[in-house]
Amino acid sequence: MNGNGYLLDTNAIVQLLKGNKELIAVLGTADFIATSIVAEMEYLSFSGLTDADVALYQAFRGRIQVYDVPSADTAFTQLVVKARKEHGLKLPDAIIAGTAIAKGLIILTADDHFKKPKASWRTRFFAVDAGI
């Protein structure tokens, strides 16, 4: 993918759905928005989510692409394994990194563990708005 396509990490989903103005501005100019099924599962498994939170996510989900983990794609598997082994990412984050690389997307996150000097993924960081 060319342009400014983004793959949202779980914290980006949380902040966006709470109204983080920086994320709204960034994604307002995006050519493409997606997330991983892993981030979706992490978000939906948070304790304390209300029915309204789930409904808001489902409405949002209908407007973006959600990528599955392609079990038959050995090249994807190798991207994930490499991200985990060479950069010490936990498996969910390695899957997100592998998805971003495979799809040519920029990871949108607030997590510092995606800051790896020799990583083959691209990342855009945002500030968490603690007041929302």
RATA-V550154 format. One record per pair of residues at least 12 apart in sequence whose C-alpha atoms are under 10 Angstrom apart, sorted by the first residue. I is the first residue (numbers start at 1). J is the second residue. Records with the same first field share a line. If there is no record, write none. Layout:
I: J / J
This chain:
1: 31 / 32 / 102 / 103 / 104 / 105 / 106
2: 31 / 32 / 103 / 104 / 105
3: 30 / 31 / 32 / 104 / 105 / 106
4: 26 / 27 / 29 / 30 / 31 / 32 / 33 / 104 / 105 / 106
5: 27 / 29 / 30 / 31 / 32 / 33 / 34 / 100 / 103 / 104 / 105 / 106 / 107 / 108
6: 26 / 27 / 30 / 31 / 32 / 33 / 34 / 35 / 100 / 103 / 104 / 105 / 106 / 107 / 108 / 109 / 122 / 123 / 124
7: 32 / 33 / 34 / 35 / 36 / 39 / 64 / 65 / 66 / 67 / 96 / 97 / 99 / 100 / 101 / 103 / 104 / 105 / 106 / 107 / 108 / 109 / 123 / 124
8: 33 / 34 / 35 / 36 / 39 / 40 / 66 / 96 / 100 / 105 / 106 / 107 / 108 / 109 / 124
9: 34 / 35 / 36 / 38 / 39 / 40 / 42 / 43 / 92 / 93 / 96 / 97 / 107 / 108 / 109 / 110 / 111
10: 35 / 36 / 38 / 39 / 40 / 41 / 42 / 43 / 44 / 93 / 96 / 108 / 109 / 110 / 111
11: 39 / 42 / 43 / 108 / 109 / 110 / 111 / 126 / 128
12: 35 / 39 / 107 / 108 / 109 / 110 / 111 / 125 / 126 / 127 / 128
13: 35 / 39 / 40 / 43 / 57 / 60 / 108 / 109
14: 43 / 53 / 57 / 128
15: 109 / 110 / 126 / 127 / 128 / 129 / 130 / 132
16: 60 / 128 / 129
17: 53 / 56 / 57 / 60 / 132
18: 53 / 56 / 129 / 131 / 132
19: 129 / 132
20: 126 / 127 / 128 / 129 / 130 / 131 / 132
21: 127 / 129 / 132
22: 126 / 127 / 128 / 129
23: 108 / 109 / 125 / 126 / 127 / 128
26: 108 / 124 / 126
27: 108
32: 64 / 65 / 105
33: 61 / 63 / 64 / 65 / 66 / 105 / 106 / 108
34: 61 / 63 / 64 / 65 / 66 / 67 / 100 / 103 / 105 / 106 / 107 / 108
35: 61 / 64 / 65 / 66 / 67 / 68 / 96 / 99 / 100 / 105 / 107 / 108
36: 65 / 66 / 67 / 68 / 69 / 92 / 93 / 95 / 96 / 97 / 99 / 100
37: 65 / 66 / 67 / 68 / 69 / 92 / 95 / 96
38: 66 / 67 / 68 / 69 / 91 / 92 / 93 / 95 / 96
39: 66 / 67 / 92 / 93 / 95 / 96
40: 57 / 61 / 66 / 67
42: 92
43: 57
44: 57
67: 96 / 99 / 100 / 103
68: 95 / 99
69: 95 / 96 / 98 / 99
70: 99
75: 98 / 102
76: 95 / 98 / 99 / 101 / 102
77: 94 / 95 / 98 / 99
78: 98
79: 94 / 95 / 97 / 98 / 99 / 100 / 101 / 102 / 120
80: 92 / 93 / 94 / 95 / 96 / 97 / 98 / 99 / 101 / 102
81: 94 / 95 / 98
82: 94 / 97 / 98 / 119 / 120
83: 95 / 96 / 97 / 98 / 119 / 120 / 121
84: 97 / 98
86: 116 / 118 / 119
87: 113 / 114 / 115 / 116 / 117 / 118 / 119
88: 113 / 114 / 116
89: 113 / 114 / 116
90: 113
93: 111 / 113 / 114
94: 114
96: 121
97: 114 / 119 / 120 / 121 / 122 / 123
98: 120 / 121
99: 121
100: 120 / 121 / 122 / 123
101: 119 / 120 / 121 / 122
102: 121
104: 121 / 122
105: 121 / 122 / 123
106: 121 / 122 / 123 / 124 / 125
107: 121 / 122 / 123 / 124 / 125
108: 122 / 123 / 124 / 125 / 126
109: 123 / 124 / 125 / 126 / 127 / 128
110: 123 / 124 / 125 / 126 / 127 / 128
111: 123 / 125 / 126 / 127 / 128
112: 125
